[in-house]
Amino acid sequence: MSRRYFTADVSMAGLRTAARQADGTVQDALVAGLADGLHRYNTHWEVDRPHLQVFSPYGRAPLTRHDPSPVGNHWFIVRFEVPASAPDTGSRIRAARSAVRRVYHRDSLDWMGGVARVAPFLPASLLQVAFRCFAGSHDFIISNIPGPRDSIRVAGIPAEQLYGIAPTLGAALTATSVSYGDICHVTLNIDPAVVRDPELLATCLRESLEKVAFHG
């Protein structure tokens, strides 16, 4: 039940530039940075994992993307595999974009919709265990949330930073990024029951995310 939370602040301009140079998206750049950080952490412990499994929600199911008046909260969960190591930042971003395109397109199966239809008829405890086992089979989960365009206030006080926290859901790492102003605020939720040295992993992830933005 324990968790370790860490944060990383990354330049949005740097992420956008890195993504654009590699024909990717900001989320691809974040995936590339997290994958590199995990690879560096595994290398420290002499663990060989050539590929990493990623679990991520996207804003809208491809089958409803062109619907001019969608009804309800459309979002779509995809899982894909990325190489753990690559020669440079651009290669990592392009690998992430290619992996997403293979599973996230307008002919993709909306398996979440099917699960949602049968869920009311199944025991909640069974669904919870099944989903945690499924999520736990991934190396990391990432959620990228566009933040407000204008500055916000809480009880009249301007908010300088904005972080989101998502549960680990059985995975070793859940990263949640929220763009606010010119900074991408990333929360790293690490499960110490899975990760031997959370502080080291957080350091590797921060350095890799900064490297992505710097090379942009």
trRosetta pair geometry for C-beta under 8 A, 3 or more apart (Angstrom, degrees):
i j d omega theta_ij theta_ji phi_ij phi_ji
2 191 7.8 117 87 -154 69 58
2 192 5.5 -36 102 43 117 116
2 193 6.9 133 53 -37 94 93
3 168 6.7 -167 -114 -27 107 121
3 189 5.9 -24 -168 -165 120 90
3 190 7.2 132 -168 68 66 46
3 191 6.6 -42 -113 -99 66 55
3 192 7.5 171 -127 0 17 91
4 189 7.7 144 74 -159 48 43
4 190 4.6 -30 68 67 100 99
4 191 7.8 -174 22 -80 85 10
4 192 5.5 87 -18 -48 116 104
4 195 7.9 -100 38 67 129 128
4 198 4.1 58 72 167 160 163
4 199 7.9 -95 171 -55 149 60
4 202 7.6 -108 129 -47 117 129
5 165 6.9 -27 -122 -120 131 118
5 187 6.4 -24 -160 -168 98 98
5 188 7.0 142 -159 77 46 59
5 189 5.9 -13 -103 -103 75 65
5 190 7.7 -180 -81 21 26 77
6 187 7.6 145 79 -161 43 51
6 188 4.3 -17 65 60 93 112
6 190 6.9 21 8 -4 107 117
6 198 7.5 175 -27 158 123 100
6 202 3.8 82 8 -135 177 136
6 205 7.7 122 92 65 134 127
6 206 7.5 -94 146 -52 127 113
7 163 6.1 -65 -115 -109 123 142
7 185 6.8 -22 -164 -171 111 84
7 186 6.5 143 -161 81 58 58
7 187 5.7 -28 -102 -102 77 58
7 188 7.0 -166 -81 14 24 83
8 185 8.0 152 80 -160 48 41
8 186 4.3 -16 62 64 92 113
8 188 6.7 54 -7 -24 104 113
8 202 7.9 -173 -52 -172 106 83
8 205 6.7 -128 -39 118 150 95
8 206 4.5 -168 -106 -113 121 82
8 209 5.4 88 143 63 149 151
8 210 7.5 -123 -171 -45 117 88
9 161 7.5 -74 -96 -128 123 120
9 183 5.2 -19 -166 -168 98 123
9 184 7.4 148 -159 73 47 51
9 185 5.9 -14 -106 -105 75 64
9 186 7.4 -166 -76 22 28 80
10 14 6.9 -110 169 68 85 119
10 15 6.1 75 131 -49 117 117
10 33 7.9 -8 -108 -141 160 177
10 183 7.0 128 64 -164 37 68
10 184 4.6 -27 68 62 93 104
10 186 6.3 32 2 -10 111 120
10 209 5.0 -95 -79 150 138 110
10 210 6.4 -144 -112 -86 91 54
10 212 7.6 9 -158 69 140 102
10 213 4.9 -179 -172 -41 98 146
11 14 3.7 74 84 8 115 111
11 15 6.6 176 94 -11 62 81
11 182 6.8 -13 -150 150 69 90
11 183 6.9 -53 -106 -111 35 57
11 184 7.4 6 85 14 13 92
11 213 4.7 133 50 -178 93 136
11 216 7.9 -152 88 55 112 131
12 15 5.6 -53 -147 38 35 111
12 16 6.2 35 155 -19 68 106
12 26 7.6 -9 -151 -129 77 137
12 179 5.6 82 -104 -140 131 109
12 181 7.8 175 2 102 136 53
12 182 5.2 -139 35 -170 111 48
12 183 6.2 -121 -22 -78 97 6
12 184 5.1 130 -80 -38 77 89
13 16 5.8 -54 -146 37 29 110
13 17 6.3 28 156 -18 64 108
13 182 6.2 -5 -23 -164 99 104
13 216 7.7 169 125 109 58 133
14 17 5.9 -56 -145 37 29 109
14 18 6.3 27 157 -17 64 108
14 212 7.5 118 136 110 105 65
14 213 3.0 68 115 -173 133 84
14 214 6.4 5 -158 -54 140 27
14 216 4.3 136 -176 53 61 127
15 18 5.8 -57 -146 38 29 109
15 19 6.2 28 156 -18 65 109
15 26 5.0 58 139 -138 118 90
15 29 4.8 154 -160 101 83 150
15 30 7.1 18 -145 -55 131 79
15 184 5.8 30 -9 -14 153 147
15 212 6.7 36 -108 121 72 108
15 213 5.3 -35 -55 -98 66 90
15 216 6.3 -133 -75 -44 11 162
16 19 5.8 -57 -146 39 29 111
16 20 6.1 28 157 -20 65 109
16 26 6.1 -25 -85 -82 63 102
16 216 7.2 102 64 -178 42 148
17 20 5.8 -55 -143 37 29 110
17 21 6.3 29 159 -19 64 108
17 216 3.6 117 83 162 95 104
18 21 6.0 -57 -148 35 27 110
18 22 6.6 2 160 3 62 112
18 29 5.0 106 94 -124 115 130
18 89 6.0 -66 -155 145 121 131
18 90 7.6 -141 -168 -82 79 65
18 93 6.5 176 147 -60 93 153
18 212 5.4 125 149 168 173 77
18 213 6.4 -110 -15 -105 135 31
18 215 6.0 73 -108 87 115 79
18 216 2.9 -82 -44 -86 82 100
19 22 6.3 -77 -151 50 27 94
19 24 4.5 -105 -155 85 75 84
19 25 5.5 -21 -167 152 136 9
19 26 5.3 -82 -40 -73 159 42
19 28 5.9 120 -128 63 100 102
19 29 4.4 -87 -67 -38 93 120
19 93 6.2 -162 -113 -158 53 141
19 216 7.4 0 0 -117 57 124
20 23 7.6 32 -170 -75 31 30
20 24 7.9 -101 -53 52 19 59
20 216 8.0 81 36 -155 85 104
21 90 6.3 -82 116 -105 102 109
21 216 6.7 176 11 -141 126 65
22 28 7.4 -144 95 117 120 130
22 29 7.7 139 45 -83 129 86
22 89 7.4 -123 -51 124 141 77
22 90 4.3 -177 -92 -146 110 72
22 91 7.9 -123 -132 -34 127 18
22 93 3.7 92 98 87 157 129
22 94 5.0 -124 -179 -51 105 82
22 97 7.3 175 129 -9 99 135
23 94 6.7 48 58 -104 95 88
23 97 6.6 -170 106 99 80 176
24 28 3.5 -110 177 82 124 150
24 29 6.2 145 102 -46 126 75
24 32 7.9 75 118 -27 171 130
24 93 4.2 -135 8 166 155 104
24 94 6.5 -129 -52 -79 115 42
24 96 6.5 57 -139 76 142 102
24 97 4.2 -131 -109 -58 92 125
25 28 4.7 108 50 1 68 100
25 29 7.3 -127 101 -3 43 85
25 97 7.1 134 8 -100 79 99
26 29 5.5 -52 -153 34 37 114
26 30 6.5 38 149 -19 67 102
26 144 6.7 155 104 -168 100 147
26 179 7.7 4 153 -63 161 134
26 184 7.5 -176 -179 -94 124 145
27 30 5.5 -50 -148 36 37 113
27 31 6.4 41 151 -20 66 102
27 56 7.4 125 180 176 127 149
27 142 7.2 141 -160 125 92 127
27 144 4.4 -129 -98 3 99 160
28 31 5.6 -51 -148 36 32 113
28 32 6.3 36 151 -22 64 105
28 93 5.0 82 134 -160 107 78
28 96 4.2 153 -153 100 81 122
28 97 4.8 7 -121 -63 150 80
28 100 6.9 -105 -90 -1 97 140
29 32 5.6 -51 -149 34 32 115
29 33 6.5 31 153 -18 63 104
29 93 5.4 -1 -89 -109 61 116
29 96 7.9 -160 -47 59 22 151
29 212 5.3 138 -179 166 92 132
29 213 7.8 89 162 -71 130 63
29 216 7.4 16 -138 -74 143 126
30 33 5.7 -55 -150 36 33 110
30 34 6.3 28 156 -15 67 107
30 142 6.2 154 121 -169 118 143
30 144 6.1 161 32 -85 157 121
30 175 7.2 -174 167 120 115 137
30 177 5.7 -103 -121 -20 153 156
30 184 7.6 -134 -85 159 116 150
30 186 7.5 172 -140 -101 116 129
30 209 7.2 13 -132 -124 64 102
30 212 7.7 167 -88 96 31 165
31 34 5.9 -58 -145 40 29 108
31 35 6.1 30 157 -21 65 109
31 54 6.1 22 -142 -131 115 159
31 56 7.5 -58 -87 -55 117 154
31 82 6.4 151 155 -40 114 163
31 96 4.3 138 89 -137 128 142
31 142 6.2 -147 -87 31 77 164
32 35 5.9 -56 -145 36 26 111
32 36 6.4 25 157 -17 62 108
32 82 7.8 -136 -94 180 54 151
32 86 7.8 -55 -149 37 99 142
32 89 6.5 92 144 -160 138 67
32 92 3.6 114 -150 126 107 110
32 93 4.6 -50 -47 -72 153 60
32 95 7.5 118 -102 55 96 94
32 96 5.2 -108 -58 -18 83 137
32 212 5.8 130 93 -110 108 132
33 36 5.8 -57 -149 36 30 109
33 37 6.4 29 155 -18 65 107
33 92 7.9 119 -49 123 37 143
33 205 7.3 80 142 -166 91 65
33 208 4.7 146 -168 127 71 91
33 209 4.0 81 167 -95 145 57
33 211 7.1 157 -123 59 94 84
33 212 4.1 -83 -74 -16 108 141
34 37 5.6 -54 -148 37 32 112
34 38 6.3 31 156 -16 66 105
34 140 5.7 -133 157 94 131 161
34 142 6.4 -159 5 -77 165 130
34 173 7.5 177 -166 120 117 141
34 175 5.7 -125 -99 -4 139 159
34 205 6.2 11 -122 -138 62 101
34 208 7.2 151 -76 98 17 131
34 209 7.3 31 -59 -72 60 96
35 38 5.9 -55 -148 38 30 109
35 39 6.3 33 152 -22 64 107
35 52 5.3 -173 -130 43 93 147
35 54 7.6 -54 -75 -67 106 122
35 82 5.1 -77 -102 101 153 132
35 83 7.6 83 165 86 141 46
35 84 6.2 -150 176 -130 94 44
35 92 6.3 -178 72 -161 124 117
35 96 7.3 -164 -5 -75 143 111
36 39 5.5 -53 -148 35 32 115
36 40 6.4 32 154 -19 65 104
36 85 7.8 87 -117 -113 68 48
36 86 7.7 -76 -86 35 98 93
36 92 6.1 -26 -52 -119 109 163
36 208 4.1 172 92 -151 106 132
36 211 7.3 -96 108 69 152 131
36 212 7.6 165 27 -55 141 103
37 40 5.8 -53 -149 35 31 110
37 41 6.4 31 152 -18 64 105
37 201 7.3 86 151 -174 104 64
37 204 4.3 131 -164 128 80 85
37 205 3.6 90 170 -95 162 50
37 206 7.5 101 -116 14 138 34
37 207 7.0 139 -106 59 96 76
37 208 3.7 -138 -59 23 84 141
37 209 7.0 -8 -45 -28 132 78
38 41 5.5 -53 -147 37 34 113
38 42 6.2 33 154 -17 67 105
38 49 7.9 -54 138 76 107 134
38 52 6.0 94 90 -107 144 149
38 84 6.9 -99 95 -140 97 97
38 139 6.0 83 -174 161 163 126
38 140 6.5 -138 -62 -27 144 129
38 173 7.3 -137 -86 20 115 152
38 201 7.5 20 -105 -149 60 99
38 204 7.4 133 -63 117 22 130
38 205 7.4 37 -48 -83 63 91
39 42 5.8 -54 -146 38 30 109
39 43 6.2 34 153 -23 64 106
39 49 7.6 -135 -109 72 67 93
39 52 7.6 -102 -61 -41 86 129
39 84 4.1 141 -95 169 110 93
39 85 5.3 151 -164 -70 152 73
40 43 5.6 -51 -147 34 31 115
40 44 6.7 42 151 -27 61 99
40 204 4.4 -174 86 -152 116 120
40 207 7.7 -63 72 75 167 119
40 208 6.6 -170 5 -60 133 122
41 44 5.7 -48 -158 23 34 116
41 45 7.1 8 154 2 63 104
41 197 8.0 -165 -155 70 106 99
41 200 6.3 128 -127 124 96 96
41 201 4.8 32 -113 -109 151 73
41 204 4.5 -159 -57 40 89 166
41 205 7.8 -3 -38 -42 126 79
42 45 6.1 -69 -154 49 36 96
42 47 4.0 -93 -164 74 88 104
42 48 7.4 147 151 -74 119 14
42 49 5.4 -88 -155 23 166 107
42 84 7.1 -42 46 -168 143 144
43 46 7.2 29 -170 -83 36 33
43 47 7.5 -94 -60 49 22 67
44 200 6.7 -132 95 164 167 136
44 204 7.6 -123 -17 -73 133 139
45 196 6.9 114 -95 39 147 143
49 52 6.4 71 135 -77 119 74
49 84 5.5 120 101 -63 79 154
49 139 7.4 132 153 -96 152 138
50 83 6.7 -39 163 -146 73 75
50 84 5.6 -149 -170 20 23 113
50 85 7.4 -65 -142 19 61 95
51 81 5.0 16 173 180 122 111
51 82 6.9 159 -157 80 74 31
51 83 5.9 -54 -103 -107 70 42
51 84 6.2 -131 -86 -25 15 88
52 81 6.9 156 76 -154 39 63
52 82 5.5 -22 60 63 92 83
52 83 7.8 43 15 138 83 9
52 84 5.3 109 -28 -84 101 82
52 139 4.2 -71 -161 35 93 156
52 140 7.1 4 169 16 123 94
53 79 6.7 3 -176 -176 94 103
53 80 7.9 168 -151 90 55 28
53 81 5.7 -31 -99 -99 59 77
53 137 6.6 -44 105 130 160 73
53 138 4.3 -124 114 -129 103 64
53 139 5.1 132 51 -2 68 86
54 79 6.7 168 86 -153 53 56
54 80 5.5 -18 60 64 102 73
54 81 7.2 169 15 -94 84 24
54 82 6.0 34 -16 0 127 108
54 99 7.6 87 39 124 127 142
54 138 6.3 87 -128 -165 9 118
54 139 6.9 -36 -72 54 54 93
54 140 6.3 -14 -117 70 71 77
54 141 7.7 135 -166 -103 59 33
54 142 6.7 -19 -164 12 106 108
55 77 7.1 4 -176 -176 83 105
55 78 7.9 179 -149 92 44 43
55 79 5.1 -12 -102 -104 69 90
55 135 6.0 -170 106 -136 174 70
55 138 4.1 -109 -19 -51 111 175
55 140 7.5 -159 32 104 80 37
55 141 4.6 -34 76 -104 100 82
55 142 7.8 146 76 19 52 62
55 171 6.8 -149 36 -68 129 147
56 77 7.1 169 91 -151 32 65
56 78 6.0 -19 67 62 81 81
56 79 7.7 145 20 -91 65 43
56 80 7.9 -37 25 23 108 97
56 141 6.7 161 -80 -161 56 59
56 142 4.9 -14 -102 65 110 82
56 143 6.9 173 -147 -80 75 47
56 144 7.8 17 -164 0 119 92
57 75 5.4 16 -178 165 112 121
57 76 7.0 140 -158 76 64 37
57 77 5.0 -39 -96 -94 67 74
57 78 7.9 136 -111 16 21 68
57 143 5.8 14 42 -112 103 91
58 75 6.6 168 82 -164 44 73
58 76 4.9 -25 62 68 95 91
58 77 7.4 168 14 -92 73 23
58 78 6.0 24 -10 1 117 112
58 104 6.2 86 -11 -138 164 141
59 74 7.4 44 145 102 60 86
59 75 6.0 -74 -163 -113 21 80
59 76 7.7 -3 67 25 29 87
60 64 6.0 -113 174 83 103 97
60 65 5.6 127 110 -95 121 69
60 70 7.2 -120 -142 -67 125 175
60 74 4.3 35 -131 119 80 118
60 75 6.5 -55 -82 -94 33 39
60 76 6.4 20 126 -6 19 108
61 64 4.9 62 70 21 95 100
61 65 7.3 -130 96 -43 47 75
61 74 5.6 -106 11 -171 84 101
61 75 7.3 72 -39 121 73 10
61 76 4.1 132 -90 -71 62 121
61 108 7.6 -141 -167 78 80 112
61 110 5.2 26 -152 -109 142 114
61 112 7.6 -143 -86 51 119 118
61 113 7.3 17 -89 -39 161 116
62 65 5.3 -23 -149 -21 40 121
62 76 6.9 33 -11 -66 68 176
62 104 6.2 158 -48 179 124 62
62 105 5.5 94 -146 134 166 20
62 106 4.2 -143 158 -96 109 41
62 107 7.3 -47 111 12 135 29
62 108 5.1 94 35 27 132 109
63 106 6.2 117 -85 -166 44 65
63 107 7.9 84 -82 -103 87 20
63 108 7.2 -124 -36 61 91 75
63 110 5.7 -75 17 -44 135 123
64 67 4.6 -32 -168 3 73 128
64 70 5.2 83 164 -112 120 121
64 74 5.3 -126 86 -133 141 146
65 106 6.4 -96 28 -101 124 97
66 106 7.6 15 -7 -122 111 133
67 70 4.5 99 93 -72 124 80
70 74 5.2 -38 164 -26 147 138
75 112 8.0 -61 97 109 68 166
76 104 7.2 129 114 -131 131 99
76 108 7.5 86 -176 97 141 139
76 110 7.0 -85 -120 -124 105 82
76 112 6.4 -168 -133 19 52 139
77 112 5.5 116 24 -68 99 131
78 100 6.7 85 112 -140 153 75
78 103 5.0 134 -161 115 115 119
78 104 4.9 -47 -82 -68 158 106
78 108 7.6 -47 -100 -162 108 155
79 103 7.0 -108 65 169 46 166
79 138 6.6 -122 -137 -89 110 126
80 99 4.1 126 159 154 130 105
80 100 5.8 -123 -5 -82 168 47
80 102 6.9 127 -128 62 118 102
80 103 5.1 -153 -80 17 104 139
80 104 7.9 -66 -48 -17 132 100
81 99 6.1 -145 66 -141 47 130
82 92 7.6 59 174 -162 125 75
82 95 5.5 107 -152 127 89 108
82 96 5.4 2 -110 -91 135 70
82 99 5.3 -101 -80 -14 76 163
83 86 5.8 108 92 -62 121 92
83 92 7.7 -124 72 -117 93 69
83 95 5.4 -69 25 -174 101 157
86 91 4.0 -169 171 105 122 113
86 92 4.3 180 46 -67 145 75
86 95 6.0 -147 -84 -6 143 142
87 91 5.3 70 48 11 79 156
88 91 5.2 99 56 8 70 102
88 92 7.3 -133 101 -5 39 89
88 215 7.4 -177 179 -173 93 156
89 92 5.7 -58 -152 35 34 111
89 93 6.4 30 154 -17 69 105
89 211 6.7 -161 -80 132 122 90
89 212 5.3 154 -143 -119 123 62
89 215 4.3 147 14 83 153 149
89 216 7.6 -107 131 -56 150 63
90 93 5.8 -56 -147 37 33 108
90 94 6.2 29 156 -16 67 108
90 215 7.7 -122 -35 137 77 127
91 94 5.8 -56 -144 40 30 109
91 95 6.2 33 155 -22 64 107
92 95 5.7 -54 -148 35 30 113
92 96 6.5 31 153 -19 63 104
92 212 7.8 -94 80 -104 132 107
93 96 5.7 -54 -151 35 33 111
93 97 6.4 32 152 -18 66 105
93 212 7.7 122 -62 -146 109 111
94 97 5.6 -52 -145 37 34 112
94 98 6.2 35 155 -19 66 106
95 98 5.8 -54 -146 37 30 111
95 99 6.3 31 155 -20 63 107
96 99 5.8 -56 -148 35 30 111
96 100 6.4 28 156 -18 65 106
97 100 5.9 -57 -149 37 30 109
97 101 6.3 31 155 -21 65 108
98 101 5.8 -55 -147 34 30 112
98 102 6.8 34 154 -25 62 102
99 102 6.0 -54 -158 25 32 113
99 103 7.3 -5 158 8 62 107
100 103 6.6 -83 -157 50 33 88
100 104 5.1 -26 172 28 78 124
101 104 6.6 -71 -105 58 22 80
101 105 6.5 51 -170 -62 60 105
102 105 8.0 -58 -173 -17 8 114
103 108 6.4 70 166 -119 51 124
104 108 5.9 -16 -126 -54 30 155
105 108 5.4 133 54 -37 56 95
110 113 4.2 25 134 10 113 119
110 114 7.0 139 106 -15 72 84
111 114 5.4 -51 -155 35 45 115
111 115 6.4 46 149 -20 71 102
112 115 5.6 -53 -149 37 36 111
112 116 6.2 39 152 -23 67 105
113 116 5.6 -53 -148 34 32 114
113 117 6.6 32 154 -23 64 103
114 117 5.8 -55 -153 30 32 111
114 118 6.8 7 160 -1 66 107
115 118 6.5 -71 -149 46 31 94
115 119 5.9 50 154 -51 68 103
116 119 5.7 -36 -141 6 28 123
118 121 5.7 -68 -170 43 61 108
118 122 6.3 48 140 -21 86 113
119 122 6.0 -72 -147 37 35 106
119 127 6.0 60 -140 -108 91 151
122 126 5.6 -103 164 75 105 124
122 127 5.6 114 105 -52 121 104
123 126 4.3 86 72 3 97 107
123 127 7.1 -171 92 -6 52 84
124 127 5.7 -57 -151 38 36 111
124 128 6.2 37 153 -23 68 106
125 128 5.7 -53 -147 34 32 113
125 129 6.5 28 157 -15 65 105
126 129 6.1 -57 -148 38 29 106
126 130 6.2 26 156 -17 65 112
127 130 5.8 -59 -143 40 29 110
127 131 6.0 25 161 -18 66 110
128 131 6.1 -59 -145 37 25 106
128 132 6.3 21 159 -16 62 109
129 132 6.0 -59 -146 38 28 108
129 133 6.3 28 156 -18 64 107
130 133 5.9 -57 -150 36 29 110
130 134 6.3 28 153 -18 64 109
131 134 5.5 -55 -148 38 33 113
131 135 6.1 29 156 -15 68 107
131 169 7.3 -70 138 -165 96 103
131 170 7.9 170 120 1 62 136
132 135 5.8 -52 -139 41 31 107
132 136 5.9 34 157 -23 64 112
132 169 6.2 -151 -117 180 66 59
132 170 4.0 139 -173 -53 74 133
133 136 5.7 -57 -143 38 26 113
133 137 7.0 35 154 -31 59 100
133 170 6.7 -121 -67 -162 18 164
134 137 6.1 -53 -163 17 31 113
134 170 7.8 100 61 69 45 150
135 138 6.2 -58 -172 24 45 111
135 141 6.6 -5 -163 -66 103 134
135 169 3.9 -66 144 136 162 107
135 170 4.4 118 85 54 98 111
135 171 5.4 -90 152 -36 88 95
136 169 7.5 -148 -54 124 67 66
136 170 3.1 -80 -59 151 95 112
136 171 5.8 -158 -108 -70 41 47
138 141 6.2 89 97 -63 136 76
138 171 5.2 -31 76 -107 90 121
139 171 7.2 53 121 -160 14 107
139 172 6.7 -31 -166 37 48 115
139 173 7.3 0 148 38 62 105
140 171 6.0 123 -124 161 28 133
140 172 6.8 -62 -83 67 69 85
140 173 4.2 -24 -116 79 99 105
140 174 7.0 170 -166 -88 73 31
140 175 6.3 23 172 -2 122 103
141 166 7.2 -113 110 110 121 134
141 168 7.7 147 30 -160 125 42
141 169 6.2 42 -21 49 163 126
141 171 4.9 150 -15 35 102 159
141 173 7.2 -175 30 101 66 58
141 174 4.5 -13 66 -115 106 80
141 175 7.2 176 89 27 54 63
142 174 7.6 177 -78 -161 34 53
142 175 4.8 -9 -111 67 79 100
142 176 7.7 172 -156 -81 50 36
142 177 7.4 9 -170 0 94 103
143 164 7.1 -90 95 107 119 137
143 166 5.5 105 17 -37 138 156
143 174 7.6 14 2 180 99 94
143 175 7.5 -176 30 95 61 56
143 176 4.8 -4 63 -117 102 77
143 177 7.2 -174 93 28 56 65
144 177 4.9 -6 -118 62 68 109
145 164 5.6 64 30 -16 143 160
145 176 6.9 8 2 -176 113 89
145 177 6.8 174 28 88 68 55
145 178 4.9 -17 74 -101 104 75
145 179 7.6 -160 94 14 55 73
146 178 8.0 64 160 -151 5 57
146 179 5.6 -24 -137 44 51 115
147 162 5.5 117 -131 88 142 145
147 178 4.7 80 -65 170 110 87
147 179 4.7 -150 17 80 97 55
147 180 3.9 -54 108 -73 165 74
147 185 7.9 55 -47 28 146 107
148 151 7.6 128 102 -108 120 8
148 152 5.4 89 50 -44 158 115
148 162 7.8 142 23 -56 93 174
148 180 6.8 32 47 -121 73 84
151 158 5.8 -3 161 -151 127 104
151 159 7.0 178 -173 55 80 76
151 181 7.1 34 -86 -73 84 100
152 158 7.7 130 86 -150 37 57
152 159 5.1 -2 78 27 86 123
152 162 7.6 68 40 -80 123 134
153 156 5.7 -2 166 -137 128 13
153 157 6.1 147 -160 65 83 30
153 158 5.5 -47 -99 -90 81 44
153 159 6.7 -168 -104 -12 25 82
154 157 5.6 -32 67 61 72 89
154 159 5.7 73 -8 -62 104 103
159 162 5.9 60 145 -69 130 93
159 180 7.7 -68 116 -178 111 146
161 180 6.9 128 -152 78 36 141
161 183 7.4 -49 -120 90 80 142
161 185 5.7 126 -171 -100 90 144
162 178 5.1 -101 114 117 96 135
162 180 4.0 117 33 -50 120 159
162 185 5.7 165 73 32 56 150
163 176 7.5 95 179 95 71 108
163 178 6.2 175 -126 31 24 127
163 185 4.9 -111 -86 143 70 126
163 186 8.0 -12 -130 85 92 10
163 187 4.8 101 -175 -57 108 115
164 176 4.2 -111 92 145 98 130
164 177 7.6 -4 41 67 111 10
164 178 4.7 124 -11 -45 104 122
164 185 7.9 123 6 98 71 104
164 187 6.0 -144 73 16 50 130
165 176 6.2 -173 -104 39 17 149
165 187 5.3 -92 -91 137 64 162
165 189 6.3 104 -158 -68 80 126
166 169 7.7 -24 147 -19 98 110
166 174 4.9 -119 89 151 101 132
166 176 4.6 141 -1 -64 104 128
166 187 7.7 142 14 85 73 120
166 189 6.4 -142 70 12 62 145
167 174 6.6 75 104 17 29 169
167 189 7.1 -135 -153 136 18 159
168 171 5.6 -146 176 59 76 67
168 172 7.4 -62 -163 164 118 4
168 173 7.4 -61 -133 -121 94 7
168 174 5.0 -154 -111 -10 46 117
168 189 5.5 -141 -69 125 80 111
168 190 7.7 66 -99 -161 123 10
168 191 4.6 97 -155 -56 165 112
169 174 6.5 98 19 -76 96 134
171 174 5.9 113 71 -60 117 81
171 191 7.3 158 98 0 42 130
171 194 7.9 -109 154 46 32 171
172 190 6.9 -2 159 -150 69 71
172 191 5.5 -119 -141 45 40 103
172 194 4.1 -130 -107 112 87 138
172 195 5.3 112 -169 -53 107 95
173 188 6.5 -30 -155 -164 102 87
173 189 7.1 138 -159 76 49 57
173 190 5.5 -11 -103 -104 77 71
173 191 7.4 -126 -62 11 39 82
173 195 7.3 70 -59 -57 89 136
173 201 7.2 -143 -81 157 127 137
173 205 7.8 172 -152 -80 149 148
174 188 7.9 148 78 -159 47 41
174 189 4.4 -14 62 61 95 111
175 186 5.9 -10 -170 -169 101 104
175 187 7.1 160 -154 80 50 52
175 188 5.6 -12 -104 -104 81 65
175 189 7.5 -166 -76 23 32 74
175 205 7.6 -163 -92 -169 129 141
176 186 7.1 154 79 -154 43 54
176 187 4.7 -7 58 54 95 102
176 189 7.2 36 -1 -8 103 110
177 184 5.3 0 -170 177 115 103
177 185 6.9 151 -154 78 58 45
177 186 4.7 -20 -97 -98 84 79
177 187 7.8 -169 -76 20 38 65
178 184 7.5 156 75 -160 33 57
178 185 5.1 -21 63 63 86 99
178 187 8.0 27 2 -6 100 100
179 183 7.5 169 -149 91 55 41
179 184 5.2 -30 -95 -103 73 73
179 185 7.6 169 -93 17 21 73
180 183 6.2 -21 69 68 73 85
180 185 6.0 -3 25 -2 110 117
186 209 6.5 -111 21 -143 163 167
188 201 7.9 -175 164 118 139 98
188 202 5.6 157 88 -117 151 88
188 205 5.8 121 -103 93 149 157
190 195 5.3 -44 178 29 109 153
190 198 4.4 145 107 -136 143 106
190 201 6.0 139 -123 84 146 135
190 202 6.6 -101 -24 -60 146 94
191 194 4.5 47 93 19 109 108
191 195 6.2 125 75 4 58 96
192 195 5.9 -68 -114 62 37 85
192 198 5.3 -59 -90 -39 87 126
195 198 5.1 95 103 -80 127 69
195 201 5.4 -52 -165 -16 138 153
197 200 3.9 28 119 20 121 117
197 201 6.4 149 93 -17 70 84
198 201 5.6 -57 -147 38 35 111
198 202 6.1 36 156 -21 69 106
199 202 5.7 -54 -148 36 30 112
199 203 6.5 32 153 -20 63 105
200 203 5.7 -53 -150 34 33 113
200 204 6.4 33 153 -18 65 105
201 204 5.7 -56 -150 37 33 111
201 205 6.2 30 154 -18 67 108
202 205 5.7 -56 -146 38 31 111
202 206 6.2 32 157 -20 66 106
203 206 5.9 -53 -145 35 29 110
203 207 6.3 24 159 -15 63 109
204 207 6.1 -60 -148 39 27 108
204 208 6.2 21 157 -16 64 111
205 208 5.9 -60 -145 39 28 108
205 209 6.2 27 158 -18 66 107
206 209 6.0 -58 -147 37 27 108
206 210 6.3 24 156 -15 64 109
207 210 5.8 -57 -147 40 29 110
207 211 6.2 34 152 -25 64 107
208 211 5.4 -50 -146 33 33 116
208 212 6.7 40 153 -23 63 98
209 212 5.7 -47 -154 28 34 113
209 213 6.8 26 152 -10 64 105
210 213 5.8 -58 -151 42 35 107
210 214 5.9 37 152 -23 69 110
211 214 5.5 -53 -139 37 31 113
211 215 6.2 24 163 -13 66 108
212 215 6.3 -62 -147 40 24 102
212 216 6.8 36 149 -34 59 101
213 216 5.5 -44 -156 15 35 119
